[in-house]
Amino acid sequence: MNRRLRSATSLGMCVLTLVSGCAPTQPFFFREDGDLSHYVGVATTIDYPDVDQPLLDDVAGAMPPLTLANAENFRIWDLSLDEASRLTLANSQVVRQLGGRISDFGQNIAQTTPQNLTNPGGADNAITTFNPALVESGYGGNTGSQFSGTGVEAALSEFDAQLDSSLNWGNNDRPQNFGLAAVPDFFAPQFRQDLGRYTLGVTKATAPGTIFEFRNNINYDQNNNGSRIQPSDWTVNFEAGFFQPLLQGAGVQYNRIAGPRSFQEASNGFADQIDGVLISRIRQDISLTEFENGVRNLMRDVEDAYWELYFAYRDLDARKIGRDSALATWNRVKTLERAGGVGGESNAEAQARGQYYFFRAQVETAFTNLLRVENRLRYLMGLGPSDGRLIRPVDEPTTAQVHFDWTTIHAEALATRVEVRRQRWQVKPRELEVIASRNSLLPRLDAVARYREGKGPLFNIA
């Protein structure tokens, strides 16, 4: 009867499944009328983080930027290139970069979009003073290079002695298939047992691949077996052993490239496990070249902005001379016009007036460009956009003609150019990975030895 009932139930479930098919159904909510429109306002509400952080002094006390409207409210700050470089290095925990620039050599107009602002969360665009330390300590995130993984400290820690301990406790309670009623205590029909195991050991891996181990084991067993002298006993033993790979995974070179025990842990592919001390050290060197490249580009941008500001001052002075000359010409023509002399005609006066206003507009444009270039220099130096001072370069550019020897500068570029060194560092890990991969082609042959000495069993006297 039960079998037929189960068969009928199974047949009914199959029929319901075929009838319903795979069509999606509207979810049912308890005490809901089906109209979920009142959730729209809640789902689209924008939450703002409730964070109480003090503002920086440059932000809280920011002054209005210098413009043509407040061009008289500033003091001149005479700044040398050495001082600008020093301030830049002191204020640049994040290496700032200038974005795309559009330059008109006639007007010296430049538009910049800092790359740090276009993608502030991207690690590829933001190089900080903490990047080398993060890579060395084993951060393993994206630092702008194509290598990510453990750092030098984490790779070296694989060779440190490791302390491990475990405590396991188990209880068994199961019936037994014994039917000897004459000896019920000797063959208990219900087997009850308490098991305990405690281990404490030290493991040490060496550069050649040898793994030494020393361990202490304590075992406890208590059960109702009638053949035992005492219901419970303790067993204590000490063991020491070593594991030495002879072919695959052996050798100082392999273990420094791939790390100890890497050939035993290669579950997702052998190449994923090649992350030893040498690979980590090269990753550290790559991060240093990236940091060096960022600092070099920053100092280059600072020097370019410094001399662009120098040119902006010279360009402004030249346009002021043209404006003053046009104003003098206009005043002379107006004097002739009042006196009715030759050269004081109305068309001449209008032309002189137009020339003056043209040169005046050129001065205002040049001054606006000077403020823009000065603000760009401030950004690179890590200063606020305005502090009531206007930077003015005091150094003069070198005017001596310089001739470079091609052979010398070519050899120096190949030896010191950071991009070339970075590419070499990126090739070196591939060479080491080939060496470690060839080791994986060798057969497994290991030497294992273990010595154990114990005491027990120690009985509990009831």
C-alpha positions as CSV (number, residue, x, y, z in Angstrom):
1,M,0.0,0.0,0.0
2,N,2.8,2.4,0.9
3,R,4.7,1.6,-2.3
4,R,1.6,2.4,-4.4
5,L,1.1,5.6,-2.5
6,R,4.7,6.7,-3.1
7,S,4.4,5.8,-6.8
8,A,1.2,7.9,-7.1
9,T,2.8,10.8,-5.4
10,S,5.9,10.7,-7.6
11,L,3.7,10.5,-10.7
12,G,1.7,13.5,-9.6
13,M,4.8,15.6,-9.0
14,C,6.1,14.8,-12.4
15,V,2.8,15.8,-14.0
16,L,2.8,19.1,-12.1
17,T,6.4,19.8,-13.2
18,L,5.6,19.2,-16.9
19,V,2.4,21.4,-16.7
20,S,4.1,24.3,-15.0
21,G,7.2,24.2,-17.2
22,C,10.1,26.7,-16.8
23,A,8.0,29.9,-17.0
24,P,9.0,32.5,-14.3
25,T,6.4,33.3,-11.7
26,Q,5.7,36.4,-9.8
27,P,7.1,36.0,-6.2
28,F,4.5,35.9,-3.5
29,F,4.9,38.0,-0.4
30,F,2.9,37.5,2.8
31,R,0.4,40.4,3.3
32,E,1.3,42.1,0.0
33,D,-1.2,43.3,-2.6
34,G,1.2,43.0,-5.5
35,D,1.8,46.7,-5.8
36,L,5.5,47.3,-4.9
37,S,5.6,51.0,-6.1
38,H,6.1,52.3,-2.6
39,Y,9.5,50.6,-2.6
40,V,10.8,52.7,-5.5
41,G,11.5,55.8,-3.3
42,V,13.4,53.7,-0.8
43,A,15.4,51.8,-3.4
44,T,16.5,55.0,-5.2
45,T,17.4,56.9,-2.0
46,I,21.1,58.0,-2.0
47,D,22.8,57.5,1.3
48,Y,25.7,59.7,2.3
49,P,28.5,58.4,4.6
50,D,28.4,59.8,8.1
51,V,32.1,60.4,8.5
52,D,33.5,62.9,10.8
53,Q,36.9,63.7,9.5
54,P,38.8,67.0,10.1
55,L,39.5,69.0,7.0
56,L,43.0,69.9,5.9
57,D,44.2,73.4,6.7
58,D,44.7,74.1,3.0
59,V,41.0,73.2,2.4
60,A,39.4,74.8,5.4
61,G,41.3,78.0,5.0
62,A,41.3,78.2,1.2
63,M,41.4,81.7,-0.2
64,P,39.7,82.7,-3.4
65,P,41.9,82.0,-6.5
66,L,43.6,84.9,-8.2
67,T,41.8,86.3,-11.2
68,L,41.6,89.6,-13.0
69,A,38.9,90.8,-10.6
70,N,41.3,90.6,-7.6
71,A,44.6,91.0,-9.4
72,E,45.8,93.5,-6.8
73,N,45.3,91.4,-3.7
74,F,48.5,89.3,-3.7
75,R,52.1,89.4,-2.6
76,I,55.0,88.3,-4.8
77,W,56.7,85.1,-3.7
78,D,60.2,84.9,-5.3
79,L,60.9,81.2,-5.7
80,S,64.0,79.4,-6.9
81,L,64.0,76.1,-8.8
82,D,65.8,74.3,-6.0
83,E,63.2,75.5,-3.5
84,A,60.4,74.4,-5.8
85,S,62.0,71.0,-6.1
86,R,62.4,70.7,-2.4
87,L,58.8,71.6,-1.6
88,T,57.6,69.2,-4.3
89,L,59.4,66.2,-2.8
90,A,58.4,67.2,0.7
91,N,54.7,67.4,-0.2
92,S,54.3,64.6,-2.6
93,Q,53.2,61.4,-0.8
94,V,51.1,60.9,-4.0
95,V,53.0,61.6,-7.1
96,R,51.0,64.0,-9.1
97,Q,50.8,63.8,-12.9
98,L,49.6,66.3,-15.5
99,G,47.1,65.1,-18.1
100,G,46.6,66.1,-21.7
101,R,47.8,69.5,-22.7
102,I,46.9,71.8,-25.6
103,S,49.6,74.4,-26.3
104,D,49.3,77.4,-28.6
105,F,52.9,78.8,-29.0
106,G,51.5,82.2,-30.0
107,Q,49.6,82.7,-26.8
108,N,51.2,80.0,-24.6
109,I,47.8,78.6,-23.5
110,A,47.9,75.2,-21.8
111,Q,44.9,73.2,-20.6
112,T,45.6,70.4,-18.1
113,T,43.5,67.6,-16.6
114,P,45.4,65.9,-13.8
115,Q,45.4,62.1,-14.2
116,N,45.0,61.6,-10.5
117,L,41.6,63.3,-10.7
118,T,40.3,61.5,-13.7
119,N,40.7,58.1,-12.0
120,P,41.4,58.7,-8.3
121,G,40.7,55.0,-7.4
122,G,43.0,53.5,-10.1
123,A,46.3,52.2,-8.8
124,D,47.8,52.4,-12.2
125,N,47.5,56.3,-12.2
126,A,48.4,56.9,-8.6
127,I,52.0,56.2,-7.5
128,T,52.5,56.8,-3.8
129,T,55.5,56.7,-1.5
130,F,53.9,53.7,0.2
131,N,53.9,51.4,-2.9
132,P,57.4,49.9,-2.5
133,A,56.7,49.2,1.2
134,L,53.4,47.6,0.4
135,V,54.9,45.3,-2.3
136,E,57.8,44.3,0.0
137,S,55.6,43.5,2.9
138,G,53.4,41.2,0.8
139,Y,50.4,43.4,-0.1
140,G,49.9,41.5,-3.4
141,G,47.5,44.0,-5.0
142,N,47.8,45.8,-8.2
143,T,50.7,48.2,-8.0
144,G,50.9,49.2,-11.7
145,S,53.1,46.2,-12.7
146,Q,52.0,43.0,-14.3
147,F,53.3,41.0,-11.4
148,S,51.2,40.6,-8.2
149,G,51.7,38.2,-5.4
150,T,53.5,37.8,-2.1
151,G,56.2,40.3,-1.1
152,V,59.8,39.6,0.0
153,E,59.0,39.4,3.7
154,A,56.1,37.0,3.0
155,A,58.3,34.8,0.8
156,L,61.1,34.7,3.4
157,S,58.6,33.7,6.1
158,E,58.0,30.4,4.3
159,F,61.4,29.4,5.6
160,D,60.6,30.3,9.2
161,A,59.9,27.7,11.8
162,Q,56.2,27.1,12.1
163,L,54.5,26.1,15.3
164,D,51.2,24.2,14.9
165,S,48.9,22.7,17.5
166,S,45.6,20.9,17.3
167,L,43.1,19.3,19.7
168,N,40.5,16.8,18.5
169,W,37.8,15.2,20.6
170,G,35.3,12.6,19.5
171,N,32.5,10.5,20.9
172,N,31.2,7.2,19.6
173,D,27.9,5.7,20.6
174,R,26.7,2.8,18.4
175,P,25.0,-0.5,18.9
176,Q,26.9,-3.7,18.2
177,N,25.7,-7.0,16.7
178,F,26.6,-9.2,19.7
179,G,24.2,-11.7,21.1
180,L,26.1,-13.5,23.9
181,A,23.9,-13.1,26.8
182,A,26.2,-15.1,29.0
183,V,28.9,-12.5,29.0
184,P,27.1,-9.1,28.7
185,D,30.0,-7.2,30.2
186,F,32.6,-8.6,27.9
187,F,30.7,-7.9,24.7
188,A,28.6,-4.8,25.4
189,P,25.7,-4.4,23.0
190,Q,26.0,-0.6,23.1
191,F,29.6,0.6,22.3
192,R,30.5,3.9,23.9
193,Q,33.8,5.6,23.4
194,D,35.5,8.9,24.1
195,L,38.6,9.7,21.9
196,G,41.0,12.7,22.3
197,R,44.1,13.7,20.4
198,Y,46.4,16.6,21.1
199,T,49.4,17.5,19.0
200,L,52.1,20.2,19.3
201,G,54.8,20.4,16.7
202,V,57.4,22.6,15.0
203,T,58.2,22.4,11.3
204,K,61.1,24.1,9.6
205,A,61.8,24.3,5.8
206,T,65.3,24.9,4.5
207,A,66.7,26.3,1.3
208,P,67.6,22.9,-0.3
209,G,64.0,21.8,0.2
210,T,64.4,19.7,3.4
211,I,61.6,19.8,5.8
212,F,62.4,19.0,9.5
213,E,59.6,18.2,11.9
214,F,59.4,17.6,15.7
215,R,56.1,16.7,17.3
216,N,54.5,15.7,20.5
217,N,51.3,13.5,20.4
218,I,49.0,12.8,23.3
219,N,46.1,10.3,22.8
220,Y,43.2,9.5,25.1
221,D,40.9,6.5,24.8
222,Q,38.0,5.6,27.1
223,N,35.4,3.0,26.1
224,N,33.2,0.2,27.6
225,N,35.0,-2.7,26.0
226,G,35.0,-5.5,28.7
227,S,38.4,-6.8,27.5
228,R,40.3,-3.7,28.8
229,I,42.1,-3.6,32.1
230,Q,41.0,-0.1,32.8
231,P,38.2,1.9,31.1
232,S,40.5,4.7,30.0
233,D,44.2,5.2,29.2
234,W,46.7,7.9,27.9
235,T,49.4,7.4,25.3
236,V,52.2,9.9,24.9
237,N,54.9,9.9,22.2
238,F,57.5,12.1,20.7
239,E,58.5,11.9,17.0
240,A,61.1,13.6,14.8
241,G,61.4,13.3,11.1
242,F,62.5,14.9,7.9
243,F,61.4,15.0,4.3
244,Q,63.9,15.6,1.5
245,P,63.0,15.7,-2.2
246,L,65.8,14.2,-4.3
247,L,64.7,15.1,-7.9
248,Q,61.5,17.2,-8.3
249,G,61.5,20.1,-5.8
250,A,65.1,19.7,-4.8
251,G,67.9,22.3,-4.8
252,V,68.5,25.8,-3.4
253,Q,67.8,27.4,-6.8
254,Y,64.4,25.9,-7.2
255,N,63.2,26.6,-3.7
256,R,64.4,30.3,-3.9
257,I,62.5,30.7,-7.2
258,A,59.3,28.8,-6.5
259,G,59.3,28.6,-2.7
260,P,59.4,25.5,-0.4
261,R,56.7,22.9,-0.8
262,S,55.5,24.6,-4.0
263,F,55.7,21.3,-6.0
264,Q,53.3,19.7,-3.4
265,E,50.8,22.5,-3.5
266,A,50.4,22.9,-7.3
267,S,46.7,22.3,-7.6
268,N,45.7,25.0,-10.1
269,G,48.7,24.7,-12.4
270,F,52.4,24.8,-11.6
271,A,53.0,28.3,-12.9
272,D,50.7,29.8,-10.3
273,Q,52.9,28.4,-7.5
274,I,56.2,30.0,-8.7
275,D,56.3,32.8,-6.2
276,G,59.5,32.4,-4.2
277,V,62.0,34.9,-2.8
278,L,63.7,35.7,-6.1
279,I,60.4,36.4,-7.9
280,S,59.2,38.5,-5.0
281,R,62.5,40.4,-4.9
282,I,62.2,41.2,-8.7
283,R,58.6,42.4,-8.1
284,Q,60.1,44.7,-5.4
285,D,62.6,46.0,-7.9
286,I,59.9,46.6,-10.5
287,S,57.9,48.6,-8.0
288,L,61.0,50.7,-7.2
289,T,61.5,51.4,-10.9
290,E,57.9,52.5,-11.2
291,F,58.4,54.8,-8.2
292,E,61.6,56.1,-9.6
293,N,59.8,56.7,-13.0
294,G,57.0,58.6,-11.2
295,V,59.4,60.8,-9.3
296,R,61.5,61.5,-12.4
297,N,58.4,62.5,-14.4
298,L,57.2,64.7,-11.4
299,M,60.4,66.6,-11.3
300,R,60.4,67.0,-15.0
301,D,56.9,68.4,-14.9
302,V,57.9,70.8,-12.0
303,E,60.9,72.1,-14.0
304,D,58.8,72.5,-17.1
305,A,56.1,74.4,-15.2
306,Y,58.7,76.5,-13.5
307,W,60.2,77.7,-16.8
308,E,56.7,78.0,-18.4
309,L,55.9,80.4,-15.5
310,Y,59.2,82.2,-16.2
311,F,58.1,82.6,-19.9
312,A,54.6,83.7,-18.8
313,Y,56.2,86.6,-16.9
314,R,58.4,87.6,-19.8
315,D,55.5,87.3,-22.2
316,L,53.4,89.5,-19.9
317,D,56.1,92.1,-19.7
318,A,56.5,92.2,-23.5
319,R,52.7,92.7,-23.9
320,K,52.7,95.4,-21.3
321,I,55.4,97.2,-23.3
322,G,53.2,96.9,-26.4
323,R,50.1,98.1,-24.4
324,D,52.0,101.1,-23.0
325,S,53.4,102.0,-26.5
326,A,49.9,101.8,-27.9
327,L,48.5,104.0,-25.1
328,A,51.2,106.5,-25.8
329,T,50.4,106.5,-29.5
330,W,46.7,106.9,-28.8
331,N,47.4,109.9,-26.4
332,R,49.6,111.5,-29.1
333,V,46.9,111.1,-31.7
334,K,44.2,112.5,-29.4
335,T,46.4,115.5,-28.7
336,L,46.7,116.1,-32.4
337,E,43.0,115.7,-32.8
338,R,42.2,118.3,-30.2
339,A,44.7,120.7,-31.8
340,G,43.4,119.9,-35.3
341,G,46.8,119.0,-36.5
342,V,47.9,116.6,-39.2
343,G,47.6,113.0,-38.0
344,G,44.8,113.7,-35.6
345,E,42.0,112.7,-38.0
346,S,39.1,110.7,-36.6
347,N,40.0,107.6,-38.5
348,A,43.6,107.8,-37.1
349,E,42.3,108.3,-33.6
350,A,39.9,105.3,-33.9
351,Q,42.7,103.1,-35.2
352,A,45.0,104.1,-32.4
353,R,42.2,103.5,-29.8
354,G,41.6,100.0,-31.3
355,Q,45.2,99.1,-31.2
356,Y,45.4,100.1,-27.5
357,Y,42.4,98.0,-26.6
358,F,43.7,95.1,-28.6
359,F,47.1,95.2,-26.7
360,R,45.2,95.7,-23.4
361,A,43.2,92.5,-24.1
362,Q,46.5,90.7,-24.9
363,V,47.8,91.8,-21.5
364,E,44.8,90.5,-19.7
365,T,45.0,87.2,-21.6
366,A,48.7,86.9,-20.8
367,F,48.0,87.6,-17.1
368,T,45.2,85.0,-17.1
369,N,47.6,82.5,-18.6
370,L,50.2,83.4,-16.0
371,L,47.7,82.6,-13.2
372,R,46.9,79.3,-14.9
373,V,50.5,78.3,-15.2
374,E,51.2,79.4,-11.6
375,N,48.3,77.3,-10.4
376,R,49.6,74.3,-12.3
377,L,53.0,74.7,-10.6
378,R,51.3,74.9,-7.2
379,Y,49.4,71.7,-8.0
380,L,52.6,69.9,-8.8
381,M,54.3,71.2,-5.6
382,G,51.4,70.1,-3.5
383,L,50.4,73.6,-2.4
384,G,46.9,75.0,-2.2
385,P,45.5,76.9,-5.2
386,S,45.9,80.2,-3.4
387,D,47.5,81.6,-0.3
388,G,47.6,85.3,-1.1
389,R,50.9,85.0,-2.8
390,L,51.9,84.8,-6.5
391,I,54.9,82.7,-7.3
392,R,57.6,84.5,-9.4
393,P,60.7,82.5,-10.6
394,V,64.0,84.1,-9.7
395,D,66.4,81.8,-11.5
396,E,67.5,82.5,-15.0
397,P,67.6,79.8,-17.7
398,T,70.9,78.7,-19.1
399,T,71.7,80.3,-22.4
400,A,75.0,78.6,-23.2
401,Q,75.0,76.3,-26.2
402,V,75.5,72.6,-25.3
403,H,76.7,69.9,-27.7
404,F,76.0,66.3,-26.7
405,D,78.2,63.4,-27.8
406,W,75.8,60.7,-29.3
407,T,77.9,57.7,-28.2
408,T,78.1,58.9,-24.6
409,I,74.4,59.8,-24.2
410,H,73.3,56.6,-26.0
411,A,75.4,54.4,-23.7
412,E,74.2,56.3,-20.6
413,A,70.5,56.0,-21.7
414,L,70.8,52.3,-22.1
415,A,72.4,51.9,-18.7
416,T,70.3,54.4,-16.6
417,R,67.0,54.7,-18.4
418,V,64.3,53.5,-16.0
419,E,62.0,52.1,-18.7
420,V,64.8,49.9,-20.1
421,R,65.7,48.6,-16.6
422,R,62.0,47.9,-15.9
423,Q,61.7,45.8,-19.1
424,R,64.8,43.9,-18.1
425,W,63.3,43.1,-14.7
426,Q,60.1,42.0,-16.4
427,V,62.0,39.5,-18.5
428,K,64.1,38.1,-15.6
429,P,61.1,36.4,-13.8
430,R,60.2,34.6,-17.0
431,E,63.7,33.1,-17.2
432,L,63.4,31.9,-13.6
433,E,60.0,30.5,-14.2
434,V,61.5,28.4,-17.1
435,I,64.1,27.0,-14.7
436,A,61.5,26.1,-12.1
437,S,59.2,24.6,-14.8
438,R,62.0,22.3,-16.0
439,N,62.4,21.0,-12.5
440,S,58.7,20.0,-12.5
441,L,59.5,17.6,-15.4
442,L,61.6,15.5,-13.1
443,P,60.1,12.4,-11.5
444,R,59.1,12.5,-7.8
445,L,61.7,10.8,-5.6
446,D,61.7,11.7,-1.9
447,A,63.6,10.5,1.1
448,V,61.5,10.3,4.2
449,A,62.6,9.3,7.7
450,R,60.7,9.3,11.0
451,Y,61.6,8.3,14.5
452,R,59.0,7.9,17.3
453,E,59.4,7.1,21.0
454,G,56.4,6.9,23.3
455,K,55.3,6.1,26.8
456,G,52.0,4.3,27.6
457,P,49.5,3.3,28.0
458,L,49.1,5.2,31.3
459,F,45.9,4.0,33.1
460,N,43.5,6.0,35.1
461,I,42.9,4.1,38.3
462,A,39.2,4.4,39.2
